[in-house]
Amino acid sequence: QVQLVESGGRVVRPGTSLRLSCETSGFDFNKYGFQWVRQAPGKGLEWVAGIWYDGVHNYTADSVTGRFTVSRDGPKNTLFLEMNSLRVEDTAVYYCARKFYFERTYGMDVWGQGTTVIVSS
Amino acid sequence: SHELTQPPSLSVSPGQTARITCSGDALSKKYVYWYQQRSGQAPVLIIYEDTKRPSGIPERFSGSSSGTMVTLTITGAQVDDEAAYFCSSTDNNENHWVFGGGTTLTVL
């Protein structure tokens, strides 16, 4: 079945870097785009970044532009989120989600279980 | 970017109908997706493109749209439906996404 499994989250100091991974299985990775969405403790969902199926087009939210980069490795069926200059406010559970074309638009149809990033001094 | 507004909380008794709204100026031109998130779990898609239900989602979940407001309706809510519900749509930039603040549904 379709699975997305995030990893790489841990406790880090402000100003440092971290790379999250999202390993996928059960479908043709190279035909789909993906999104990263985060959720700060006790808060709602916040879209962070997205990447097209081709890996050429990628986008980030204003809150992370210039610090976060999304990329993908086709042969490894894996999505990445490179996070630099981390701030306390980046503390959150980070989810990856598959971008799926329904009948008229794109949406996020399957989500991973999330990986926790804590930025603290 | 545009904003999506949801009521923070809603409480109903088992068997009653729960209606969760999501409003935004751009919604008359955009489709909305609804996600259910139980405590400690990842979000699950329950409604796509305003009104459609993915396979495996119970029929008691339905969606409707009118102007700049969309509504998620749970007909005959069950205790198992206790969760946070988030609406979502693309932003002015179609490659960016926005989420509503979420509505916590209590069924008791």
Interface residues (C-beta under 8 A of the other chain):
Chain A: Q35 V37 G44 L45 E46 W47 G50 H57 Y59 A61 D62 Y95 A97 F102 E103 R104 T105 Y106 G107 M108 D109 V110 W111 G112 Q113 G114
Chain B: S1 Y31 Y33 Y35 Q37 Q41 A42 P43 V44 L45 Y48 E49 K52 P54 A84 F86 S88 T90 N93 N95 H96 W97 V98 F99 G100 G101 G102
